[in-house]
Amino acid sequence: MSPSVSPAVAAGPGEVAERAAEAVRSLNHLTLVPPATATVGWEDVGDLYRVLTEVRTLVDRLPQTLGQMAGHLGRSAETYQSDSGTDLDPEAVVVKAAAALEAACCFIADAARHLGVAQGAISHLYEPDPADRVR
């Protein structure tokens, strides 16, 4: 059975990963300034919450991809050779890479939990109507 792929994604994993990295780069630039009125999609704390929700979703999904990549490495370890840049045999390189990917998954899961805490806290914030502000 082939994996389910969105019809909008007619590219390989490398290209999709590249697009995701570029999207994060764009997000970095778009969030350089604080939310402000007249900044479409970045006007108030509600927009900040929405962006955080999507970032949390992105982070939550990464461990699956990394785990799948580690699994693929392990299944085909005997087909690899290691180059002169390492003294490790191919199997040891695969073990090292898989362990690093597993550790990354743990750190990413921890980051996702922290993002959830931030998201929960921000959910209690709102910006009152200027007419209702106490002076």
N, C-alpha and C positions, 0 to 999 in steps of 0.2 A: 504494500500500500504506500503510495507516495504521500509526502507531507502536504498538508493543506496550506496553500499559498494564496495570499490576497491577489485578485486579478490586477490590482494596481501595481503589484510588485512583479515586474517581468524582468528581474535581474537576479544575478547570483548573490550568494551571501557576502562576498567581498564588496560588491557595489552597494548593497543595502547597508552594510556596516559603515562604509564610507559616507553614505548619505546621512546616517545617524550621527556620525562624528561631526559632519558639517552642520547639521541641525543644532547640535549642542554648541558649536562655535557661534552660530548665529544667535542662539539664546543668550550666550555670554555677552554679546554685544548689545542685544536688546534690553538686557537687565542692568546695564551700566548705570543708568539713571533711575531714580526712584519713580514709582508710579505717580502720574500727574494727570490732571484733567486735560483733555484734548490729545492724549497719547492713546490712540486706538488700541484696545486690548491690554493696556497697561495704565489704567486710570486710577485704580484704588486698591485697597486691601483685598477686595473680592477677586481682582485679576491676579494679585500675588498668590492668593489661595489656589486659584485655577492652575496657574503655572506650576506651583509646588505639587499639586495633585498629579499633573502629567509627568513631572520629573520623578516623583515617587513611583509611578507606574513603570516608567522606563527602567529605573533602578531595580524594581521588583522583578522585572522580566530578564535581566541579564544573567542571573545564575543558571537559568535553564539553558541558555545558549552556551555558556562556558562549560557546563556539565556535559552537554552533548558533544562539544569539541573535544573535551578530555576523553570521553568514551570512544570517539572516532580514532583518536590517537592510539589508544590502547588496543583496539581491535586490529589495527594494521601495523603494529610495532615491528613485526618481523619483515616488513617490506622496506624499511628505512635503512639508510646508511648514515653515519655521522661524518661530518667534514673535519678538516684539520684544525678547526677553531675550538675543538673540545677534545679532551682525553677520554670522555665518556663514550661507552658503546651506545648504539641506538636505543636499546631497551632502557638503559639508565637515563638517557635524555628524555624519553617518553615518560618515565616514572617521575623525573624532576618536573617536567612541564605539567603533568597531571596533578601533582601535589601542589604546584603553584596555582593552578586554576582552581583547585578545591579550596585553597586558602583564600583566594580572591573571592570566591563565592561566599565564604563565611564573612569576610569584611563587608561585602556588598549587602548581604542580608542584615548585618548590623547597621549599615548606613540606611537601609530602607526602614528599619525600626525607628531610627532617629528622625528620619523624614516624617514618619507617621506621627511621632510625638509633636514635631513642629507643626504639622498640618492640623492636628487636634487642637493645639494651642491657638493657632491663627483662626480657627473656625469660630472662636469666641470674640473676634474683633470685628468692628464695623466702623464706618465713618459717619457720624451723625450729620444731619442736614445742617449747613452753616447757620440757619435761622434758629436751630435748637441748641447750639453750643452755649455752654455757660461761660460767661466772661468774668 
